[in-house]
């Protein structure tokens, strides 16, 4: 597979990110909204590639991909390197295990991946490469949407960094609650994981972390971690 032209594709609930991969190099990535998946596929985006390696959490798009023989959908059965230690491994999202694979392959030690998009997730891999599971909670975006949807007077508010702790307006109160609340929640959970495993390396990823990442107790932030995990899968297509 070393000289094959491949495309790495991450299909999330909100967006699809894809990048070419060849000879161990991940090319420049692009992103489109997930609701435009069918329109994107109508442009025949896979014709230039020998293989397309996909992580997806959107079954509707998975069904569209079945018509393409060059597509490999990564799942818990085909994941290389990591061992999945879960009671119901089929329930774990491929994005979570592929992110964990990217982190473990890079650090070769116990890892905690904090990813935030539509949801915020924590995924823990032990030092032997065992995927042990983690935590799932709403991301800041859908938390803001929930406040707008289920209250009469709170508008939809885009979360951005804010100083202070006492909101003088509804907008500021929501901003502080979501921004600082997210920071404290994530840092508190990181502290719990570090108490369990003092040697764990904490890696952040996902666009949803961008407003808060500088305030988090991360050892590193990698915006293309899932593409790196997909690249590991691509290099192991003989067993995928």
Secondary structure as GFF3:
##gff-version 3
##sequence-region A 1 240
A	DSSP	beta_strand	6	11	.	.	.	ID=ss1
A	DSSP	beta_strand	15	22	.	.	.	ID=ss2
A	DSSP	beta_strand	25	26	.	.	.	ID=ss3
A	DSSP	beta_strand	30	33	.	.	.	ID=ss4
A	DSSP	three_ten_helix	34	36	.	.	.	ID=ss5
A	DSSP	alpha_helix	37	41	.	.	.	ID=ss6
A	DSSP	beta_strand	51	56	.	.	.	ID=ss7
A	DSSP	alpha_helix	59	65	.	.	.	ID=ss8
A	DSSP	beta_strand	71	73	.	.	.	ID=ss9
A	DSSP	beta_strand	83	84	.	.	.	ID=ss10
A	DSSP	three_ten_helix	89	91	.	.	.	ID=ss11
A	DSSP	alpha_helix	94	107	.	.	.	ID=ss12
A	DSSP	beta_strand	111	116	.	.	.	ID=ss13
A	DSSP	beta_strand	119	125	.	.	.	ID=ss14
A	DSSP	beta_strand	130	138	.	.	.	ID=ss15
A	DSSP	alpha_helix	140	150	.	.	.	ID=ss16
A	DSSP	alpha_helix	170	196	.	.	.	ID=ss17
A	DSSP	beta_strand	201	205	.	.	.	ID=ss18
A	DSSP	three_ten_helix	207	209	.	.	.	ID=ss19
A	DSSP	three_ten_helix	213	215	.	.	.	ID=ss20
A	DSSP	beta_strand	220	221	.	.	.	ID=ss21
A	DSSP	alpha_helix	225	235	.	.	.	ID=ss22
###
